[in-house]
Amino acid sequence: MKESEKSHNSEEFEKSLQTTGREKYVLRLYVTGMTPRSIKAIENIKKICEENLQGRYELEVIDIYQQPECAKKEELLAAPTLIKKLPLPLRRFIGDMSDKERILVGLDLVPKNKTL
Protein backbone atom coordinates (compact mmCIF):
# COMPACT_ATOMS: atom_id res chain seq x y z
CA MET A 1 0.00 0.00 0.00
CA LYS A 2 1.33 3.41 -0.96
CA GLU A 3 2.01 6.03 1.71
CA SER A 4 -0.69 8.33 0.27
CA GLU A 5 -3.28 5.52 0.48
CA LYS A 6 -2.32 4.85 4.11
CA SER A 7 -2.66 8.54 4.91
CA HIS A 8 -6.07 8.73 3.20
CA ASN A 9 -7.35 5.64 5.06
CA SER A 10 -6.08 7.02 8.36
CA GLU A 11 -7.83 10.33 7.72
CA GLU A 12 -11.11 8.55 6.93
CA PHE A 13 -10.80 6.45 10.09
CA GLU A 14 -10.10 9.52 12.25
CA LYS A 15 -13.06 11.35 10.72
CA SER A 16 -15.29 8.35 11.42
CA LEU A 17 -14.17 8.26 15.05
CA GLN A 18 -14.96 11.95 15.48
CA THR A 19 -18.51 11.61 14.18
CA THR A 20 -19.32 8.40 16.07
CA GLY A 21 -21.83 9.14 18.78
CA ARG A 22 -22.89 12.41 17.17
CA GLU A 23 -25.20 11.13 14.44
CA LYS A 24 -28.59 12.74 14.15
CA TYR A 25 -31.39 10.22 14.72
CA VAL A 26 -34.54 10.52 12.64
CA LEU A 27 -37.36 8.60 14.31
CA ARG A 28 -41.02 8.20 13.42
CA LEU A 29 -43.53 6.86 15.91
CA TYR A 30 -46.81 5.67 14.42
CA VAL A 31 -49.73 5.57 16.87
CA THR A 32 -53.47 4.93 16.71
CA GLY A 33 -55.10 8.00 18.24
CA MET A 34 -54.53 8.94 21.86
CA THR A 35 -55.14 5.52 23.37
CA PRO A 36 -53.41 4.63 26.65
CA ARG A 37 -50.94 2.43 24.73
CA SER A 38 -50.16 5.25 22.28
CA ILE A 39 -49.66 7.76 25.08
CA LYS A 40 -47.36 5.34 26.92
CA ALA A 41 -45.30 4.76 23.77
CA ILE A 42 -44.92 8.53 23.21
CA GLU A 43 -43.88 9.11 26.83
CA ASN A 44 -41.42 6.20 26.82
CA ILE A 45 -39.66 7.07 23.57
CA LYS A 46 -39.42 10.76 24.49
CA LYS A 47 -37.82 9.82 27.80
CA ILE A 48 -35.36 7.44 26.12
CA CYS A 49 -34.43 10.08 23.54
CA GLU A 50 -33.96 12.85 26.10
CA GLU A 51 -31.77 10.65 28.29
CA ASN A 52 -29.63 9.23 25.49
CA LEU A 53 -29.81 11.50 22.43
CA GLN A 54 -29.95 15.01 23.89
CA GLY A 55 -30.26 17.39 20.94
CA ARG A 56 -29.38 14.70 18.40
CA TYR A 57 -32.79 13.44 17.41
CA GLU A 58 -35.87 14.32 15.46
CA LEU A 59 -39.02 12.53 16.61
CA GLU A 60 -42.17 12.72 14.53
CA VAL A 61 -45.36 11.26 15.99
CA ILE A 62 -47.87 10.24 13.33
CA ASP A 63 -51.46 9.29 14.11
CA ILE A 64 -52.38 6.70 11.49
CA TYR A 65 -56.08 7.42 12.02
CA GLN A 66 -55.45 10.96 10.75
CA GLN A 67 -52.86 9.96 8.14
CA PRO A 68 -53.72 6.42 6.97
CA GLU A 69 -51.63 6.84 3.81
CA CYS A 70 -48.50 6.92 6.01
CA ALA A 71 -49.35 3.51 7.50
CA LYS A 72 -49.91 2.08 4.04
CA LYS A 73 -46.67 3.57 2.71
CA GLU A 74 -44.65 2.14 5.62
CA GLU A 75 -46.51 -1.20 5.42
CA LEU A 76 -47.31 -1.12 9.13
CA LEU A 77 -48.82 -4.23 10.65
CA ALA A 78 -49.26 -2.96 14.21
CA ALA A 79 -49.20 0.21 16.25
CA PRO A 80 -47.50 1.77 18.04
CA THR A 81 -44.52 1.27 15.75
CA LEU A 82 -41.27 3.21 15.94
CA ILE A 83 -39.15 3.40 12.81
CA LYS A 84 -35.53 4.53 12.98
CA LYS A 85 -34.90 6.12 9.59
CA LEU A 86 -31.41 7.46 10.31
CA PRO A 87 -28.69 6.60 10.94
CA LEU A 88 -28.88 3.47 8.87
CA PRO A 89 -29.73 0.64 9.10
CA LEU A 90 -33.45 1.19 9.27
CA ARG A 91 -35.02 -0.47 12.30
CA ARG A 92 -38.59 -1.07 13.51
CA PHE A 93 -39.91 -1.49 17.05
CA ILE A 94 -43.47 -2.50 17.89
CA GLY A 95 -45.15 -1.92 21.23
CA ASP A 96 -45.30 0.70 23.95
CA MET A 97 -41.50 1.24 23.96
CA SER A 98 -41.27 0.17 27.61
CA ASP A 99 -38.35 -2.23 27.04
CA LYS A 100 -35.64 0.41 27.31
CA GLU A 101 -32.76 -2.04 26.84
CA ARG A 102 -34.24 -3.43 23.61
CA ILE A 103 -34.76 0.10 22.26
CA LEU A 104 -31.22 1.22 23.16
CA VAL A 105 -29.68 -1.88 21.57
CA GLY A 106 -31.87 -1.46 18.48
CA LEU A 107 -30.86 2.18 18.14
CA ASP A 108 -27.20 1.10 18.44
CA LEU A 109 -26.75 3.19 21.58
CA VAL A 110 -25.46 0.28 23.69
CA PRO A 111 -23.85 -3.00 22.64
CA LYS A 112 -26.06 -6.12 22.66
CA ASN A 113 -24.10 -7.81 25.41
CA LYS A 114 -24.07 -4.81 27.77
CA THR A 115 -26.76 -4.86 30.45
CA LEU A 116 -28.28 -1.69 31.82
C-alpha positions as CSV (number, residue, x, y, z in Angstrom):
1,M,0.0,0.0,0.0
2,K,1.3,3.4,-1.0
3,E,2.0,6.0,1.7
4,S,-0.7,8.3,0.3
5,E,-3.3,5.5,0.5
6,K,-2.3,4.9,4.1
7,S,-2.7,8.5,4.9
8,H,-6.1,8.7,3.2
9,N,-7.4,5.6,5.1
10,S,-6.1,7.0,8.4
11,E,-7.8,10.3,7.7
12,E,-11.1,8.5,6.9
13,F,-10.8,6.5,10.1
14,E,-10.1,9.5,12.3
15,K,-13.1,11.4,10.7
16,S,-15.3,8.3,11.4
17,L,-14.2,8.3,15.1
18,Q,-15.0,12.0,15.5
19,T,-18.5,11.6,14.2
20,T,-19.3,8.4,16.1
21,G,-21.8,9.1,18.8
22,R,-22.9,12.4,17.2
23,E,-25.2,11.1,14.4
24,K,-28.6,12.7,14.1
25,Y,-31.4,10.2,14.7
26,V,-34.5,10.5,12.6
27,L,-37.4,8.6,14.3
28,R,-41.0,8.2,13.4
29,L,-43.5,6.9,15.9
30,Y,-46.8,5.7,14.4
31,V,-49.7,5.6,16.9
32,T,-53.5,4.9,16.7
33,G,-55.1,8.0,18.2
34,M,-54.5,8.9,21.9
35,T,-55.1,5.5,23.4
36,P,-53.4,4.6,26.7
37,R,-50.9,2.4,24.7
38,S,-50.2,5.2,22.3
39,I,-49.7,7.8,25.1
40,K,-47.4,5.3,26.9
41,A,-45.3,4.8,23.8
42,I,-44.9,8.5,23.2
43,E,-43.9,9.1,26.8
44,N,-41.4,6.2,26.8
45,I,-39.7,7.1,23.6
46,K,-39.4,10.8,24.5
47,K,-37.8,9.8,27.8
48,I,-35.4,7.4,26.1
49,C,-34.4,10.1,23.5
50,E,-34.0,12.9,26.1
51,E,-31.8,10.7,28.3
52,N,-29.6,9.2,25.5
53,L,-29.8,11.5,22.4
54,Q,-30.0,15.0,23.9
55,G,-30.3,17.4,20.9
56,R,-29.4,14.7,18.4
57,Y,-32.8,13.4,17.4
58,E,-35.9,14.3,15.5
59,L,-39.0,12.5,16.6
60,E,-42.2,12.7,14.5
61,V,-45.4,11.3,16.0
62,I,-47.9,10.2,13.3
63,D,-51.5,9.3,14.1
64,I,-52.4,6.7,11.5
65,Y,-56.1,7.4,12.0
66,Q,-55.5,11.0,10.8
67,Q,-52.9,10.0,8.1
68,P,-53.7,6.4,7.0
69,E,-51.6,6.8,3.8
70,C,-48.5,6.9,6.0
71,A,-49.4,3.5,7.5
72,K,-49.9,2.1,4.0
73,K,-46.7,3.6,2.7
74,E,-44.6,2.1,5.6
75,E,-46.5,-1.2,5.4
76,L,-47.3,-1.1,9.1
77,L,-48.8,-4.2,10.7
78,A,-49.3,-3.0,14.2
79,A,-49.2,0.2,16.3
80,P,-47.5,1.8,18.0
81,T,-44.5,1.3,15.7
82,L,-41.3,3.2,15.9
83,I,-39.1,3.4,12.8
84,K,-35.5,4.5,13.0
85,K,-34.9,6.1,9.6
86,L,-31.4,7.5,10.3
87,P,-28.7,6.6,10.9
88,L,-28.9,3.5,8.9
89,P,-29.7,0.6,9.1
90,L,-33.5,1.2,9.3
91,R,-35.0,-0.5,12.3
92,R,-38.6,-1.1,13.5
93,F,-39.9,-1.5,17.0
94,I,-43.5,-2.5,17.9
95,G,-45.2,-1.9,21.2
96,D,-45.3,0.7,24.0
97,M,-41.5,1.2,24.0
98,S,-41.3,0.2,27.6
99,D,-38.3,-2.2,27.0
100,K,-35.6,0.4,27.3
101,E,-32.8,-2.0,26.8
102,R,-34.2,-3.4,23.6
103,I,-34.8,0.1,22.3
104,L,-31.2,1.2,23.2
105,V,-29.7,-1.9,21.6
106,G,-31.9,-1.5,18.5
107,L,-30.9,2.2,18.1
108,D,-27.2,1.1,18.4
109,L,-26.7,3.2,21.6
110,V,-25.5,0.3,23.7
111,P,-23.9,-3.0,22.6
112,K,-26.1,-6.1,22.7
113,N,-24.1,-7.8,25.4
114,K,-24.1,-4.8,27.8
115,T,-26.8,-4.9,30.4
116,L,-28.3,-1.7,31.8
